[in-house]
């Protein structure tokens, strides 16, 4: 079987063993490069998706908490502002406010601590 082809200008191109070997090596190299690009693209998409999901999850945590309280019969807040919710949740006579585990208190130092 003759594996020669005619080109548009009438020249005959051959298909020798060297040309076929180079074609095979080139094809394998292209396929490997495409596989590498797809793996990198998948990794970038997974990391980006995870970051976006994490940011959305973090930004909506107060809304989810308010929804859970409303569903369980707790006090429902019209506002989703977390500072307003924290101050509404504090007792009227309390001088301390706890936000996310941080204790906020202003302490006034006595003027005469050493008895002078």
N, C-alpha and C positions, 0 to 999 in steps of 0.2 A: 504494500500500500504506500502510495506516494503522499507525503505530508507537506508538500510545498504549496504555497498560496500565491495568487497574483494580486498585486497591489493596484491602486487606482492608476498609477502611471505605467503599468504594464511590467514592472520589475518583479522577478520571482524571488520570494523570500523562503528561506529554508527553515527546517525544524530540526536541526542537529541536536545531538545529545547535550551539548554545552548550553544551547539556548533553552532547552527544556529544563535542565538542571537549574539554570539561573531563574527561569520563570517560576519553578517550584519554590526555590528559596525566597524569591521576592513575594510570592503569594503567602507563604508561611509567615514572613516578617510583617506583612500588612495585617494578617489575621491576628498575630500576637499584639501588634500595636492597637488594633481596635478593641481587643479584649482588655488590654491595660487601661485604655481610655474609659471603657464602660465600667470597670471596677472603680476607678477613681471617681467618675461621675456619680456612681451609686453611693460611694462613701460620702461625698460632699452633700448629696441630697439627704442622706440619713442624718448626718450631723446637723445640717441646716434645719431639717424638720424637727429634730429633737430640741434644738435651741428655741425655735419658734413655739413649739408646744410648751416648753418650760416657762417661757416668758408669759404666755397667755395663762397658763395655770397659776403662776405666781401673782399676776396682776388681778386675777378674779377670785382670789382666796377669800376676801371679805364678802364678796357677793355670794359665794357658795355657802359661807358660814351663815349669813343672814337668811338664805333660802332654807337651810337646814333648821334654823331656829323657827322660822315661820311654819315649816311643815310639821314640826313637833309641838306646835301650839305656843311657842315662845313669843316674845314681843317682836312685832314686825316693824321694821323701820322703813319710813318712806324714802329716806335718803340712803345712798350707798356710800356716803362719805365716812370713812372709818374713824376719823377723829371725832366727828359728831356722834357716832355710835358709841365710842368709848366713853365720852363725857356723859351721854345720856344713861349709859349703863352704870356709871359710878353713883354712889349714894350722895344725897344732897349735902350731908354734913361732912363728907370725906374731903380731906385736903390732899389726898394722894390719888394719882391716876396711874394705872398699870397698862402699858401698851406693849404687846408682844413680849412680855417678860422683862421689860425695862421698867425699873421703878424710878419715878420722877418725883423729887421732893426738894423744896428749897429750905435750907436750914439757915437760920439766923444765928450767928455766933454771939454769945453774951459779951458785953463790953468788958466786964471785969471777971476774968476766969481764974486769976491767981489770988484773989482776996486782997489786993493792994488798995 
